[in-house]
Amino acid sequence: MKQLWIVILNWNGLSHLRALLPALARCRVSSPWTVHVLVVDNGSSDGTVEALAREFPRAEVLALPENRRFAGGNNAGLVRAQGAGADAVMLLNNDTLPDPGLIEHLLGVLERDPSTAAVAPLIYFAAPSRRIWYAGGVCVTALGLTAHRGLRAMDRGQYREVEDTGYVTGCCLLARREAWEKVGLLEERYHIYAEDADWSLRARAVGLRLRFVPQARVWHEVSAASGQASAWKIYQRLRANLELFARHARGVGRLTWLPAFLVQQVALSGWLLLHGRIAAAAAVPRALWDAARRRPASEVAP
């Protein structure tokens, strides 16, 4: 038998887990795979650990004493899964609901194509929406650009082919054990955001293939913990992407990424202003100024 470990990071998200864990139990799994669910609790104060022990005794819980954020919490789960002999590990947000075919389709691509190292599904905004959140990712370091393909478009069947992608999203990322070992854990230098793009760029740099699998589907309550498109989220994503491109730009891209990135941020700030979102628009220059004076992103509270 082969082991798939599903690592679910949680922080005060007991209500999400009560919906997610039964949905995962309904997912189809083909032989020779077995599934082990690991909930990594990031120092919650909502009684998650005690409630899971009562309500979902088959799910393993790794209770961390403090909030280690996305990378630190998931890394604790990855270390546990690899130490237990996992053949593949999936990272899955706690605010998601999977289609019953999710695991079967993702593992099927890995089984049929040994060249594929990691896969991600088609992800919609929260159920029952058919509006797309992720249909593959674009990541061009020379242009300072990361983007979800198909973002906010309605699903009309335009994405139906399994294909290579620029990055796999940490919302739902399934990778072979060999890929986790070759690329390494998530980079914890990011306060929040960009950890998945960073991992994907490192995977591509060592020749690994990342693929988008549209037959596998997930619904995602976007930014349930951080607030959808809040000023804080915009600030933190900008700070993380500055770190990402500064770290990964190569060749002439070292000269082009920052001007291109700044143009994008001016456009974003202008769009936010036109839509009356003053606080969110102000987060853009504030993030750039704080980055220039090297103020740690961790000092900025939600």
C-alpha positions in Angstrom: 0.0 0.0 0.0 1.0 3.6 -0.6 0.3 6.4 1.9 -1.1 9.8 1.1 -1.0 12.1 4.0 -3.3 15.2 4.0 -1.9 18.0 6.1 -4.6 20.5 7.1 -3.3 23.6 8.8 -5.8 25.1 11.3 -6.0 28.3 13.4 -9.3 28.9 15.2 -11.1 27.2 12.3 -13.1 24.5 14.1 -16.3 25.3 12.1 -14.4 24.9 8.9 -13.0 21.5 10.0 -16.4 20.3 10.9 -17.4 20.7 7.2 -14.1 19.7 5.7 -13.3 16.4 7.5 -16.6 14.7 6.6 -16.2 15.8 3.0 -12.7 14.4 2.8 -14.1 11.1 4.2 -16.4 10.9 1.1 -13.5 11.3 -1.4 -12.8 8.3 -3.5 -9.4 6.7 -3.2 -8.1 4.0 -5.6 -5.9 1.1 -4.6 -3.0 0.9 -3.7 -3.4 4.3 -1.9 -4.6 4.8 1.7 -5.2 8.2 3.2 -4.1 9.6 6.6 -5.4 12.9 7.7 -3.3 15.1 9.9 -4.6 18.4 11.4 -1.9 20.7 12.4 -3.3 23.2 15.0 -1.4 26.5 15.0 -2.1 27.3 18.7 -5.9 27.8 18.4 -7.9 29.2 21.2 -11.3 28.0 20.0 -11.1 24.5 21.5 -10.2 22.8 18.2 -7.9 20.2 19.7 -10.3 18.9 22.3 -13.3 19.0 19.9 -11.5 17.0 17.2 -10.5 14.3 19.7 -14.2 13.9 20.5 -15.8 14.3 17.1 -13.2 13.0 14.7 -11.0 10.5 16.5 -9.6 9.0 13.3 -7.9 12.3 12.4 -4.5 12.8 13.9 -3.9 16.1 15.5 -0.6 17.8 15.9 -1.1 20.6 18.4 1.6 23.3 18.2 2.0 25.6 21.2 2.0 28.8 19.2 1.0 30.1 15.8 3.8 29.3 13.4 2.0 30.8 10.4 1.5 29.1 7.1 5.0 27.8 6.4 6.0 26.9 9.9 2.7 25.0 10.7 2.7 23.1 7.4 6.4 22.3 7.8 5.6 20.6 11.1 3.0 18.5 9.3 5.4 17.7 6.5 8.1 16.5 8.9 5.5 14.3 10.7 4.2 12.8 7.4 7.7 12.1 6.0 8.8 10.6 9.2 5.8 8.2 9.1 6.7 7.1 5.6 4.3 9.1 3.5 4.6 8.4 -0.3 2.9 11.7 -1.1 1.7 14.7 0.9 -1.1 17.1 0.2 -1.4 20.5 1.8 -5.0 21.5 2.1 -6.6 24.7 3.5 -9.0 24.2 6.3 -11.6 26.5 4.6 -12.1 24.2 1.6 -14.6 21.7 0.5 -13.4 18.9 -1.9 -15.3 17.3 -4.7 -15.5 13.5 -4.1 -13.1 12.9 -7.0 -10.4 15.3 -5.8 -7.9 12.7 -4.5 -8.6 10.1 -7.2 -7.9 12.6 -10.0 -4.8 14.1 -8.5 -3.2 10.8 -7.6 -4.2 9.5 -11.0 -2.1 12.1 -12.8 0.9 11.2 -10.6 0.4 7.5 -11.2 0.1 7.8 -15.0 2.9 10.4 -15.5 6.1 9.7 -13.5 7.5 13.0 -14.8 4.9 15.0 -12.7 6.2 16.0 -9.3 3.3 18.0 -7.9 -0.3 18.8 -8.9 -3.1 21.2 -8.0 -6.8 21.2 -8.8 -9.3 23.6 -10.3 -10.4 25.8 -7.3 -13.6 27.7 -7.1 -14.7 30.4 -4.8 -16.9 29.1 -1.9 -19.6 26.5 -2.8 -21.9 26.4 -4.6 -20.1 28.9 -6.9 -18.7 28.0 -10.3 -16.6 31.2 -10.3 -12.9 30.3 -10.6 -10.3 31.2 -8.1 -7.4 29.1 -9.5 -7.0 27.4 -12.8 -3.3 27.2 -12.9 -0.8 29.9 -12.0 1.5 32.3 -13.9 4.8 33.1 -12.3 7.3 35.2 -14.3 10.1 36.5 -12.1 11.5 38.9 -14.8 8.2 40.7 -14.8 7.6 40.6 -11.1 4.4 38.8 -11.9 2.4 36.1 -10.1 -1.3 35.5 -11.0 -4.0 33.0 -10.9 -5.2 32.0 -14.3 -8.9 32.4 -14.8 -9.4 34.4 -11.6 -13.1 35.4 -11.1 -14.2 34.0 -14.5 -17.2 31.7 -14.6 -16.4 28.1 -15.4 -17.7 27.4 -18.9 -15.5 24.5 -19.7 -12.6 26.6 -20.8 -10.1 24.7 -18.6 -10.4 21.0 -19.1 -6.9 19.8 -20.0 -4.2 18.6 -17.6 -1.3 20.9 -18.3 1.9 22.3 -16.9 1.6 25.4 -14.7 3.9 28.1 -13.4 3.0 27.4 -9.8 0.9 25.2 -7.6 -1.1 26.9 -4.9 -0.7 26.0 -1.2 -4.5 26.0 -0.9 -4.4 22.5 -2.3 -1.0 21.1 -3.3 -0.2 17.4 -3.7 3.4 16.4 -4.3 5.4 13.1 -4.3 7.6 12.4 -1.4 10.6 12.6 -3.7 9.6 16.2 -4.7 9.3 17.3 -1.0 12.7 15.8 -0.3 14.4 17.3 -3.4 12.9 20.8 -3.1 12.7 21.0 0.7 10.1 22.4 3.1 8.3 25.7 2.7 10.4 28.8 3.2 9.7 30.3 6.6 11.3 33.7 6.0 8.0 34.9 4.5 5.7 36.3 7.2 2.7 35.2 5.2 1.9 34.6 1.5 4.3 33.6 -1.4 5.4 30.4 0.3 3.7 28.3 -2.4 5.1 30.4 -5.3 8.6 30.2 -3.7 8.3 26.4 -3.4 7.2 26.1 -7.0 10.0 28.2 -8.3 12.5 26.1 -6.4 10.9 23.0 -7.8 11.1 24.3 -11.4 14.7 25.3 -10.8 15.7 21.7 -10.1 13.7 20.5 -13.2 10.5 19.3 -11.6 7.2 19.3 -13.4 4.1 21.0 -11.9 0.7 20.3 -13.3 -2.8 21.7 -13.2 -5.5 19.0 -13.0 -9.0 20.5 -13.8 -10.9 17.2 -13.3 -10.0 17.6 -9.6 -12.0 20.3 -7.9 -12.2 22.2 -4.7 -14.3 25.0 -3.3 -12.4 27.6 -1.2 -13.7 30.2 1.2 -11.1 32.7 0.2 -9.1 34.4 3.0 -11.3 33.1 5.7 -8.6 33.8 8.3 -7.1 37.0 6.9 -10.0 38.8 5.3 -10.7 38.8 1.6 -8.8 41.6 -0.1 -8.4 43.5 3.1 -5.8 46.3 3.5 -3.7 44.0 5.6 -3.9 41.2 3.1 -2.8 43.6 0.3 0.0 44.9 2.4 1.3 41.5 3.3 1.0 40.0 -0.2 3.0 43.0 -1.6 5.7 42.6 1.0 5.9 38.8 0.4 6.1 39.3 -3.4 8.9 41.8 -3.0 10.9 39.1 -1.1 9.9 36.4 -3.7 11.2 38.3 -6.8 14.3 39.7 -5.1 15.2 36.1 -4.2 14.4 34.4 -7.5 15.1 36.8 -10.3 17.9 35.7 -12.5 19.9 37.3 -15.4 18.4 40.3 -16.9 15.4 39.7 -14.7 17.4 41.2 -11.8 17.1 44.5 -13.6 13.5 44.3 -14.9 11.4 42.7 -12.1 11.3 45.8 -9.8 10.2 48.4 -12.4 7.6 46.0 -13.8 6.4 45.2 -10.2 6.1 48.9 -9.3 4.0 49.6 -12.4 1.6 46.8 -11.3 1.3 48.2 -7.8 0.5 51.7 -9.2 -2.2 50.2 -11.3 -3.6 48.2 -8.4 -3.6 51.3 -6.1 -5.4 53.3 -8.8 -8.0 50.5 -9.3 -8.7 50.4 -5.6 -9.1 54.1 -5.4 -11.6 54.1 -8.3 -13.7 51.6 -6.4 -13.7 53.6 -3.3 -11.4 51.3 -1.3 -9.2 54.0 0.3 -7.7 52.0 3.1 -6.7 49.1 0.7 -5.2 51.6 -1.8 -3.2 53.3 0.9 -1.7 49.9 1.9 0.2 49.8 -1.4 2.5 52.8 -0.8 2.7 52.0 2.9 4.0 48.5 2.1 6.6 49.9 -0.4 7.7 52.5 2.1 8.0 50.0 4.9 10.0 47.6 2.6 12.4 50.4 1.6 13.1 51.2 5.3 13.3 47.4 6.1 10.5 47.5 8.6 9.6 43.8 9.4 6.2 42.8 7.9 5.5 40.9 11.2 5.2 44.3 13.0 2.1 45.2 11.0 -1.0 43.8 12.8 -4.2 42.8 11.0 
